[in-house]
Amino acid sequence: MNDYNSAIKFLILSNCHEEAFQLANQHGKMELYGEILINTIDDSNARKEDFKSLAMHFESQKNNFLAGKYYFHAKEYQKALRHLLKAAQLVTDENEVLSLAIDAVASSKDDKLANQLIDFLLGGDGLPKDPKYLFRLYMARKQYKEAAKTAIIIANEEQISGNYRSAHDVLFGMYQELKKNKINIPSEMQDNLRLLHSYILVRLHVKKNDHLRGARMLIRVANNISKFPSHIVPILTSTVIECQRAGLKYAAFNYAAMLMRPEYRSQIDAKYSKKIEAIVRKPPKSKDNEIEDEPLTPCPYCKNKLPETEINCNKCKNTIPFCIVTGRHIIENDFTACPQCDFPCIKSEFLRIIESEKTCPMCSEKVDINMVSSTLDIRLYLDFQEEKPPMKEF
């Protein structure tokens, strides 16, 4: 019979495990036998000795990856990790090996094994691994605080490399995990996510020819330009152009003047350089600064009026959650949250964007406009400790 797959599967389902093992061994189909065993037998019927026999077979063949894989399924986690770490040092693509090592350590619930893997991931063999593996290990072990710290490091690396959407998605995913597990969100994570989201909102507003909103978000990003080292000159250039389009002449002048610094000037795109030089040569009148002041809206904590894109209230000193559509601070009399990701927003703005774009700007999920609530209590989204169920300290 050439159809070994069916024959081995039939023998396993008939509980003829020794015969299945012998058939696979005789015809060099041990890897196939292992896969059938994993896919056919659920956990309650699994026989550890079958997986152990497989592991020992591959161990004798010096195949560390498959030996580790089947020791893992045999629930011999220490042996599994030993073989998998050996395999990780020998393969070019370590993703599958390290993912399995993480699963083995998480299943073992053994701190000693976890520390062994952490040491390896941090470069115990002289080669530090991608931080995403450390993040996955912490998540698999439900160590959310450590995972959050690692997520911030990963997102910072992505941000420095100019991968702003990836950085945004890493922080957003971690934010949701912390919230789900009632763990306080670190302020650094909140600040970084707000900044990255503001950058992402620019394209949305400019696409709709809303240059004022685009300019306000670019101003927020440009004020933190050191966090965007890969694109300093393009971001400052966009800020000047959008501020000029929006009539924010004073702001346009300030950022154009920054671009005239020797370290940036030579990098300005040729098609914008003359325009930027012209803006710098003609400074706006001093009163232009006052004309450009933002409208004031009330702080949801203390009702103090402050500029609509200002997140920190100068009176009550609270950091106000931002609207995921406009980037402005949220307001009590026009409030809702995305029914998919539960991030807060200005209701009228969210409805408008869902009508045209169909998806949430934060989580990118499709949103049914009929699911948007009109009765949410804003206090549940503010950081009033006494209003919320107790959360674990970060």
TAKA-V255647 format. One record per pair of residues at least 6 apart in sequence whose ideal C-beta (glycine too) atoms are under 8 Angstrom apart, sorted by sequence separation. I is the first residue (numbers start at 1). GAP is how many residues later the second one is. If there is no record, write none. Layout:
BEGIN
[[I;GAP] [I;GAP]]
END
This chain:
BEGIN
[[1;6] [11;6] [23;6] [24;6] [41;6] [71;6] [74;6] [88;6] [91;6] [108;6] [122;6] [123;6] [138;6] [158;6] [178;6] [179;6] [205;6] [243;6] [258;6] [259;6] [298;6] [299;6] [312;6] [313;6] [322;6] [323;6] [337;6] [354;6] [359;6] [121;7] [122;7] [178;7] [221;7] [225;7] [228;7] [298;7] [299;7] [306;7] [312;7] [313;7] [322;7] [323;7] [337;7] [338;7] [359;7] [360;7] [380;7] [11;8] [12;8] [24;8] [58;8] [59;8] [71;8] [72;8] [105;8] [121;8] [138;8] [139;8] [158;8] [159;8] [205;8] [206;8] [243;8] [244;8] [268;8] [297;8] [298;8] [306;8] [311;8] [312;8] [321;8] [322;8] [336;8] [337;8] [353;8] [358;8] [359;8] [379;8] [380;8] [11;9] [24;9] [58;9] [71;9] [88;9] [104;9] [105;9] [120;9] [138;9] [158;9] [205;9] [243;9] [259;9] [296;9] [297;9] [304;9] [306;9] [311;9] [320;9] [321;9] [335;9] [336;9] [358;9] [23;10] [87;10] [88;10] [175;10] [225;10] [296;10] [304;10] [320;10] [335;10] [336;10] [55;11] [56;11] [68;11] [69;11] [156;11] [178;11] [225;11] [296;11] [297;11] [302;11] [304;11] [311;11] [335;11] [336;11] [8;12] [11;12] [21;12] [54;12] [55;12] [58;12] [67;12] [68;12] [71;12] [72;12] [105;12] [121;12] [122;12] [135;12] [138;12] [155;12] [158;12] [201;12] [202;12] [205;12] [239;12] [240;12] [243;12] [295;12] [296;12] [301;12] [304;12] [334;12] [335;12] [338;12] [20;13] [37;13] [55;13] [68;13] [84;13] [88;13] [121;13] [154;13] [155;13] [201;13] [222;13] [239;13] [294;13] [295;13] [302;13] [334;13] [354;13] [37;14] [55;14] [68;14] [84;14] [175;14] [221;14] [222;14] [293;14] [294;14] [299;14] [302;14] [324;14] [330;14] [334;14] [336;14] [355;14] [8;15] [55;15] [68;15] [69;15] [102;15] [135;15] [155;15] [174;15] [175;15] [202;15] [240;15] [294;15] [301;15] [330;15] [331;15] [354;15] [7;16] [8;16] [54;16] [55;16] [67;16] [68;16] [84;16] [85;16] [101;16] [118;16] [121;16] [134;16] [135;16] [154;16] [155;16] [201;16] [202;16] [239;16] [240;16] [260;16] [294;16] [299;16] [302;16] [330;16] [34;17] [37;17] [84;17] [218;17] [222;17] [259;17] [260;17] [299;17] [301;17] [309;17] [343;17] [52;18] [55;18] [65;18] [68;18] [171;18] [175;18] [199;18] [221;18] [308;18] [309;18] [311;18] [328;18] [351;18] [354;18] [4;19] [51;19] [52;19] [55;19] [64;19] [65;19] [68;19] [118;19] [131;19] [135;19] [151;19] [152;19] [198;19] [202;19] [236;19] [240;19] [299;19] [301;19] [309;19] [310;19] [324;19] [326;19] [341;19] [343;19] [4;20] [34;20] [51;20] [64;20] [80;20] [81;20] [84;20] [117;20] [151;20] [218;20] [219;20] [256;20] [260;20] [300;20] [308;20] [309;20] [324;20] [325;20] [326;20] [340;20] [343;20] [8;21] [33;21] [55;21] [80;21] [171;21] [172;21] [218;21] [299;21] [308;21] [323;21] [324;21] [325;21] [341;21] [351;21] [51;22] [52;22] [64;22] [65;22] [131;22] [132;22] [151;22] [171;22] [198;22] [199;22] [236;22] [237;22] [322;22] [323;22] [338;22] [341;22] [350;22] [4;23] [51;23] [64;23] [81;23] [98;23] [114;23] [131;23] [151;23] [198;23] [236;23] [256;23] [257;23] [306;23] [321;23] [323;23] [326;23] [340;23] [8;24] [12;24] [30;24] [52;24] [55;24] [59;24] [80;24] [81;24] [215;24] [218;24] [219;24] [256;24] [325;24] [338;24] [341;24] [4;25] [8;25] [12;25] [49;25] [55;25] [167;25] [168;25] [171;25] [195;25] [218;25] [325;25] [338;25] [340;25] [347;25] [48;26] [64;26] [65;26] [131;26] [148;26] [195;26] [233;26] [253;26] [323;26] [324;26] [340;26] [5;27] [9;27] [13;27] [30;27] [46;27] [48;27] [77;27] [81;27] [114;27] [147;27] [215;27] [252;27] [253;27] [323;27] [325;27] [338;27] [340;27] [347;27] [4;28] [8;28] [12;28] [30;28] [48;28] [72;28] [77;28] [168;28] [214;28] [215;28] [236;28] [325;28] [339;28] [12;29] [21;29] [68;29] [167;29] [168;29] [195;29] [199;29] [219;29] [300;29] [338;29] [339;29] [17;30] [77;30] [78;30] [147;30] [148;30] [215;30] [253;30] [299;30] [300;30] [5;31] [9;31] [65;31] [69;31] [72;31] [77;31] [85;31] [98;31] [102;31] [106;31] [211;31] [215;31] [233;31] [237;31] [241;31] [244;31] [253;31] [297;31] [300;31] [21;32] [25;32] [34;32] [65;32] [68;32] [72;32] [75;32] [78;32] [81;32] [85;32] [88;32] [105;32] [109;32] [164;32] [168;32] [195;32] [214;32] [219;32] [232;32] [237;32] [240;32] [297;32] [300;32] [339;32] [17;33] [21;33] [68;33] [77;33] [144;33] [159;33] [215;33] [222;33] [298;33] [339;33] [99;34] [102;34] [106;34] [144;34] [152;34] [211;34] [212;34] [233;34] [241;34] [250;34] [297;34] [298;34] [339;34] [344;34] [31;35] [34;35] [38;35] [65;35] [72;35] [78;35] [81;35] [85;35] [94;35] [98;35] [102;35] [105;35] [106;35] [148;35] [164;35] [165;35] [192;35] [211;35] [212;35] [233;35] [234;35] [237;35] [244;35] [249;35] [300;35] [34;36] [37;36] [68;36] [77;36] [81;36] [89;36] [105;36] [152;36] [156;36] [164;36] [202;36] [206;36] [212;36] [215;36] [222;36] [240;36] [324;36] [325;36] [336;36] [337;36] [99;37] [103;37] [144;37] [148;37] [149;37] [152;37] [155;37] [159;37] [324;37] [336;37] [344;37] [102;38] [139;38] [145;38] [148;38] [151;38] [250;38] [324;38] [336;38] [142;39] [144;39] [237;39] [240;39] [249;39] [250;39] [337;39] [152;40] [202;40] [336;40] [148;41] [155;41] [251;41] [335;41] [250;42] [249;43] [335;43] [248;44] [337;44] [247;45] [332;46] [335;46] [330;48] [330;51] [321;60] [321;61] [320;62] [164;64] [318;64] [319;64] [318;65] [162;66] [159;68] [162;68] [159;69] [160;69] [161;69] [162;69] [160;70] [216;78] [300;78] [301;81] [300;82] [220;89] [219;90] [217;92] [216;93] [220;107] [217;110] [216;111] [213;113] [213;114] [194;117] [198;124] [201;124] [197;125] [201;125] [201;126] [197;127] [194;128] [190;129] [198;129] [197;130] [187;132] [194;133] [208;148] [204;149] [204;153] [204;157] [201;160] [200;161] [179;163] [197;164] [176;165] [197;165] [172;169] [172;190] [172;191] [182;207] [184;207] [182;208] [183;208] [184;208] [186;208] [182;209] [183;209] [184;209] [185;209] [182;210] [184;210] [181;211] [183;211] [148;246] [145;249]]
END
